[in-house]
Amino acid sequence: MLPGLGTDKDGGIMHNSKDCILLGHGSGGRLSHELIKNIMVAAFSNPLLDELHDGARLSIGDTKLAFTTDSYVVKPRFFPGGDIGKLAVCGTVNDLAMCGAKPLYLSVGFILEEGLPLDELRQIVESMRLTALKAGVTIVTGDTKVVERGAVDGIYINTAGIGVMLPQANIAANRVKPGQVVIVSGDLGDHAIAVMSERHGLTLPAEIRSDCAPLHILIEELLTEVPEISMLRDPTRGGLATTLNEIAADAGVGIVLEEGQLPVKPEVAAVCELLGFDHLYLANEGKVIAFVENKCCEKVLTIMQRHSVSVAARVIGSVTDKAPGQVVLKTTVGGLRLLDMLTGEQLPRIC
């Protein structure tokens, strides 16, 4: 028998789990990072890619651009507050915004399963059209492939986006310094719980809806009025804790969160407690984390609270020179909890 292989009880060949792709590789957590670092970055490494931001920042002559791509395989395809089409447009727009760019153009690629109802496809495409119109971006090119029944789950969507860098933007992990504050734009975990509830047919309060929304208008206003913002990131796969671990590692700083300041809807907290989920690791699709000097904190909060997508914004923590590369939660009872990256998967296929 070859190394790394075994046999199941019926004599069939069975791979060692360490030698195969697992669902956890798509969670955005530690397995995802190991996969990207050890295979993708190892093969494609270059200065633009190695920043590992939400998109690449490019220069063509005197024009500075941001370019990003993403794929969407969410199950179910429709959920409270959104659908796979809306999610694809918002996710791509937001990735460009997190780079400090004004989104302009998108591409879209559809992988369609034989048997997908045309009415459902029309509904998804219409959702994309309306979301792009609202976001002020234009879908300018695309591709469609059809595969045999069972090869995919109805429809998968790939998008790419191009935007022009805002002249005042300077978003980089190396600008995150001790003494800065950490701000989040609103309630955590809404998207993941909305998708999960629809997937499993759970009856949940109407308040639990996906937060899926474009954030570029908010981000452009923030960067125009507060160019001192050092870092922006949307806490999607892996949630707040995993995203902050990425930033802490890249910046070589420690991050301390205040549990009592974390915004979570009571309904979401109740579902998490009931089902054993941790809202700190749940995906969000309409939230942004911002790092800024303490002197600019109130200005950032004032701007955020003018927008419906960020009316619940608040300071949730601070940056420290202690324990570089780690994220710590200061609990309401006075203890400390180390927040590591998500290991494995908590909710598969939520984006």
C-alpha positions as CSV (number, residue, x, y, z in Angstrom):
1,M,0.0,0.0,0.0
2,L,1.3,3.5,-0.9
3,P,2.1,5.9,2.0
4,G,-0.9,8.0,3.0
5,L,-3.4,5.5,1.7
6,G,-5.5,2.8,3.4
7,T,-8.4,0.7,2.7
8,D,-12.0,0.9,3.9
9,K,-14.0,-2.0,5.2
10,D,-15.0,-3.0,1.6
11,G,-11.4,-3.0,0.4
12,G,-11.6,0.4,-1.5
13,I,-8.7,2.8,-1.4
14,M,-9.1,5.5,1.2
15,H,-6.9,8.6,1.3
16,N,-5.3,9.9,4.5
17,S,-7.3,13.1,5.5
18,K,-4.0,15.0,5.6
19,D,-3.5,14.4,1.8
20,C,-7.0,15.5,0.7
21,I,-9.1,18.7,0.6
22,L,-11.5,18.9,3.5
23,L,-14.5,21.1,4.0
24,G,-12.4,23.0,6.6
25,H,-10.1,24.2,3.8
26,G,-12.9,26.4,2.7
27,S,-13.7,27.9,6.1
28,G,-11.4,30.9,5.9
29,G,-9.6,29.6,9.1
30,R,-6.3,27.9,9.7
31,L,-6.7,25.1,7.1
32,S,-7.6,27.7,4.5
33,H,-4.5,29.7,5.3
34,E,-2.2,26.7,5.2
35,L,-3.7,25.7,1.8
36,I,-3.1,29.2,0.4
37,K,0.3,29.6,1.8
38,N,1.7,26.1,1.1
39,I,0.2,25.6,-2.4
40,M,-1.1,28.8,-4.0
41,V,1.4,31.4,-2.7
42,A,4.2,28.9,-3.0
43,A,3.5,28.5,-6.7
44,F,2.4,32.0,-7.7
45,S,4.4,34.2,-5.3
46,N,5.1,37.8,-6.4
47,P,5.1,41.2,-4.7
48,L,1.4,42.0,-5.7
49,L,0.0,38.6,-4.6
50,D,2.1,38.4,-1.4
51,E,0.2,41.3,0.2
52,L,-2.7,38.8,0.5
53,H,-5.2,41.7,0.8
54,D,-8.8,41.4,-0.4
55,G,-7.6,42.3,-3.9
56,A,-4.4,43.3,-5.7
57,R,-3.4,46.9,-6.0
58,L,-2.0,47.6,-9.5
59,S,-0.4,50.5,-11.4
60,I,-0.8,51.0,-15.1
61,G,1.0,54.1,-16.1
62,D,-0.2,56.8,-13.7
63,T,-3.5,55.0,-13.0
64,K,-3.7,53.0,-9.8
65,L,-6.3,50.2,-9.8
66,A,-7.6,47.4,-7.5
67,F,-8.4,44.0,-8.9
68,T,-10.2,41.2,-7.1
69,T,-11.9,37.9,-7.8
70,D,-14.2,35.6,-5.8
71,S,-16.4,32.6,-6.2
72,Y,-19.8,31.9,-4.5
73,V,-21.2,28.5,-3.7
74,V,-23.6,29.3,-0.9
75,K,-26.3,26.8,0.1
76,P,-29.2,27.5,0.0
77,R,-29.1,29.9,-2.9
78,F,-31.9,32.0,-1.4
79,F,-31.9,33.1,2.3
80,P,-33.4,35.9,4.4
81,G,-32.0,39.1,3.2
82,G,-30.3,37.9,0.0
83,D,-29.4,35.3,-2.5
84,I,-26.3,34.0,-4.3
85,G,-26.6,36.7,-6.9
86,K,-26.8,39.6,-4.5
87,L,-24.0,38.1,-2.5
88,A,-21.7,37.8,-5.5
89,V,-22.0,41.5,-6.4
90,C,-21.8,42.8,-2.8
91,G,-18.8,40.6,-2.0
92,T,-16.8,41.7,-5.0
93,V,-17.7,45.4,-4.5
94,N,-16.7,45.2,-0.8
95,D,-13.4,43.5,-1.6
96,L,-12.5,46.4,-3.9
97,A,-13.6,48.9,-1.2
98,M,-11.4,47.2,1.4
99,C,-8.4,47.9,-0.8
100,G,-9.3,51.6,-0.8
101,A,-10.8,51.6,-4.3
102,K,-13.9,52.9,-6.0
103,P,-15.5,49.8,-7.7
104,L,-16.3,50.3,-11.4
105,Y,-16.6,47.1,-13.4
106,L,-17.4,43.5,-12.7
107,S,-17.2,40.2,-14.7
108,V,-19.4,37.2,-13.9
109,G,-19.0,33.6,-14.7
110,F,-21.8,31.1,-14.2
111,I,-21.4,27.3,-13.7
112,L,-24.9,25.9,-14.1
113,E,-26.1,22.4,-13.3
114,E,-28.3,20.6,-15.8
115,G,-31.8,20.8,-14.5
116,L,-31.6,24.2,-12.8
117,P,-35.0,25.9,-13.4
118,L,-34.7,28.8,-15.8
119,D,-37.1,30.9,-13.5
120,E,-34.6,30.5,-10.7
121,L,-31.7,31.6,-12.9
122,R,-33.7,34.6,-14.0
123,Q,-34.4,35.5,-10.4
124,I,-30.7,35.3,-9.5
125,V,-29.6,37.3,-12.6
126,E,-32.2,40.0,-11.8
127,S,-31.0,40.2,-8.3
128,M,-27.4,40.8,-9.6
129,R,-28.7,43.4,-12.0
130,L,-30.5,45.4,-9.2
131,T,-27.6,45.0,-6.8
132,A,-25.1,46.2,-9.4
133,L,-27.3,49.2,-10.2
134,K,-27.6,50.1,-6.6
135,A,-23.8,49.8,-6.1
136,G,-23.1,51.9,-9.2
137,V,-21.0,49.2,-10.9
138,T,-21.4,47.7,-14.4
139,I,-21.2,44.0,-15.3
140,V,-19.2,44.2,-18.6
141,T,-18.2,40.6,-19.4
142,G,-18.8,37.1,-18.4
143,D,-19.0,33.4,-19.2
144,T,-21.5,30.5,-18.8
145,K,-20.8,26.8,-18.6
146,V,-23.3,24.0,-18.1
147,V,-22.3,20.7,-16.4
148,E,-24.1,17.4,-16.0
149,R,-26.6,16.9,-13.3
150,G,-24.9,16.3,-9.9
151,A,-21.6,18.0,-10.9
152,V,-22.5,21.2,-8.9
153,D,-25.3,22.2,-6.6
154,G,-27.5,24.2,-9.0
155,I,-25.3,27.2,-9.7
156,Y,-21.9,28.5,-8.7
157,I,-20.9,32.1,-9.5
158,N,-17.5,33.6,-10.0
159,T,-17.0,37.3,-10.2
160,A,-14.0,39.6,-10.7
161,G,-13.9,43.4,-10.2
162,I,-11.9,46.4,-11.1
163,G,-11.8,49.7,-9.3
164,V,-9.8,52.9,-9.3
165,M,-7.8,53.6,-6.1
166,L,-9.0,56.5,-4.1
167,P,-6.0,59.0,-4.0
168,Q,-6.2,59.4,-0.2
169,A,-6.3,55.6,0.5
170,N,-3.3,54.0,2.1
171,I,-4.6,50.7,3.5
172,A,-1.9,48.3,4.6
173,A,-1.3,46.0,7.6
174,N,2.1,47.6,8.3
175,R,0.3,50.8,9.2
176,V,-1.5,49.1,12.1
177,K,0.3,50.3,15.2
178,P,0.0,49.9,19.0
179,G,-2.3,52.5,20.5
180,Q,-4.8,52.4,17.6
181,V,-8.4,51.4,18.2
182,V,-10.4,48.7,16.5
183,I,-13.9,49.6,15.2
184,V,-16.6,47.3,13.8
185,S,-19.5,48.7,11.8
186,G,-22.3,46.7,13.3
187,D,-23.8,43.5,14.6
188,L,-21.9,40.2,14.1
189,G,-23.0,36.9,12.7
190,D,-26.3,37.9,11.0
191,H,-25.4,36.4,7.6
192,A,-24.2,33.0,8.8
193,I,-27.2,32.5,11.1
194,A,-29.6,33.6,8.3
195,V,-28.1,31.1,5.9
196,M,-28.0,28.3,8.4
197,S,-31.6,28.8,9.5
198,E,-32.8,28.6,5.9
199,R,-30.6,25.6,5.1
200,H,-32.0,23.6,8.0
201,G,-35.6,24.9,7.9
202,L,-35.4,26.6,11.2
203,T,-38.0,29.1,12.2
204,L,-36.1,32.1,13.6
205,P,-37.1,35.7,14.5
206,A,-37.6,38.0,11.5
207,E,-34.8,40.2,12.9
208,I,-32.3,37.6,11.7
209,R,-31.5,38.5,8.1
210,S,-28.3,38.5,6.2
211,D,-26.4,41.7,6.4
212,C,-25.3,41.4,2.7
213,A,-24.9,44.9,1.4
214,P,-22.4,47.0,-0.6
215,L,-20.1,49.1,1.6
216,H,-18.1,51.2,-0.9
217,I,-20.1,54.4,-0.4
218,L,-19.4,54.2,3.3
219,I,-15.7,53.4,2.8
220,E,-15.2,56.2,0.2
221,E,-16.7,58.7,2.7
222,L,-14.5,57.4,5.5
223,L,-11.3,57.5,3.5
224,T,-12.1,61.0,2.2
225,E,-12.8,62.5,5.6
226,V,-10.4,60.3,7.7
227,P,-7.4,59.4,5.5
228,E,-5.6,58.4,8.7
229,I,-7.4,55.0,8.6
230,S,-4.7,52.4,8.4
231,M,-6.5,49.2,7.7
232,L,-9.9,48.0,6.5
233,R,-11.2,44.4,6.3
234,D,-14.6,42.8,6.0
235,P,-14.9,39.8,8.4
236,T,-16.4,37.2,6.0
237,R,-15.3,33.6,6.2
238,G,-13.9,32.8,9.6
239,G,-15.6,35.8,11.1
240,L,-14.2,38.6,13.3
241,A,-11.7,36.5,15.3
242,T,-10.1,34.9,12.2
243,T,-9.9,38.2,10.4
244,L,-8.2,39.9,13.3
245,N,-5.8,37.1,13.7
246,E,-4.7,37.6,10.1
247,I,-4.2,41.3,10.7
248,A,-2.3,40.8,14.0
249,A,0.0,38.3,12.3
250,D,0.7,40.5,9.3
251,A,1.2,43.7,11.4
252,G,3.2,42.0,14.1
253,V,1.0,43.5,16.9
254,G,-1.4,42.2,19.5
255,I,-5.1,43.0,19.6
256,V,-7.3,43.1,22.7
257,L,-11.1,43.0,22.4
258,E,-13.6,44.0,25.0
259,E,-16.4,41.4,25.2
260,G,-18.9,43.8,26.5
261,Q,-18.4,46.1,23.5
262,L,-19.0,43.4,20.8
263,P,-22.3,44.1,19.0
264,V,-24.5,41.1,18.6
265,K,-28.3,40.9,18.2
266,P,-29.8,39.1,21.2
267,E,-31.6,36.8,18.7
268,V,-28.3,35.8,17.1
269,A,-26.7,35.3,20.5
270,A,-29.6,33.1,21.5
271,V,-29.3,30.9,18.4
272,C,-25.5,30.6,18.9
273,E,-26.0,29.5,22.5
274,L,-28.7,27.0,21.5
275,L,-26.7,25.4,18.7
276,G,-23.2,25.8,20.0
277,F,-21.9,28.4,17.5
278,D,-19.5,31.2,18.4
279,H,-20.5,34.5,16.9
280,L,-16.9,35.6,16.8
281,Y,-16.2,33.0,14.1
282,L,-19.4,33.5,12.0
283,A,-19.3,35.1,8.6
284,N,-20.6,38.6,7.9
285,E,-21.3,40.0,4.4
286,G,-22.0,43.7,5.2
287,K,-19.6,44.7,7.9
288,V,-16.2,46.4,8.0
289,I,-13.4,46.4,10.6
290,A,-11.4,49.7,10.7
291,F,-8.1,50.5,12.5
292,V,-7.4,54.1,13.3
293,E,-5.6,56.4,15.7
294,N,-7.5,57.1,18.9
295,K,-7.7,60.8,18.1
296,C,-9.8,60.0,14.9
297,C,-12.1,57.5,16.6
298,E,-15.1,59.8,17.2
299,K,-15.0,61.1,13.7
300,V,-15.0,57.6,12.2
301,L,-17.9,56.6,14.5
302,T,-19.9,59.7,13.5
303,I,-19.5,59.0,9.8
304,M,-20.4,55.3,10.2
305,Q,-23.5,56.1,12.2
306,R,-24.8,58.3,9.4
307,H,-25.2,55.2,7.2
308,S,-27.9,52.6,7.6
309,V,-25.3,49.8,7.0
310,S,-23.2,50.9,10.0
311,V,-25.5,52.6,12.4
312,A,-24.5,50.2,15.2
313,A,-20.8,50.9,14.8
314,R,-18.7,50.9,17.9
315,V,-15.1,50.6,19.3
316,I,-14.5,46.9,20.2
317,G,-10.8,46.9,21.1
318,S,-7.3,48.2,20.8
319,V,-3.9,47.4,19.4
320,T,-1.0,46.6,21.7
321,D,2.7,45.8,21.5
322,K,2.2,42.8,23.8
323,A,1.7,39.3,22.5
324,P,2.4,40.2,18.9
325,G,0.4,38.1,16.4
326,Q,-2.3,37.2,19.0
327,V,-5.9,38.3,19.6
328,V,-7.2,38.3,23.2
329,L,-10.7,38.8,24.4
330,K,-11.2,40.5,27.8
331,T,-14.3,38.9,29.1
332,T,-17.1,40.7,31.0
333,V,-16.1,38.8,34.2
334,G,-12.5,40.0,34.0
335,G,-10.8,37.0,32.5
336,L,-8.8,36.7,29.3
337,R,-9.6,34.3,26.4
338,L,-7.1,33.7,23.6
339,L,-8.9,33.9,20.2
340,D,-7.2,31.7,17.7
341,M,-8.0,31.3,14.0
342,L,-11.0,29.1,13.2
343,T,-9.9,25.5,13.0
344,G,-11.9,23.2,10.8
345,E,-15.3,24.5,9.7
346,Q,-18.2,25.8,11.7
347,L,-20.8,26.5,9.0
348,P,-19.8,25.2,5.5
349,R,-20.8,27.0,2.3
350,I,-22.1,30.3,3.7
351,C,-20.6,32.5,1.0
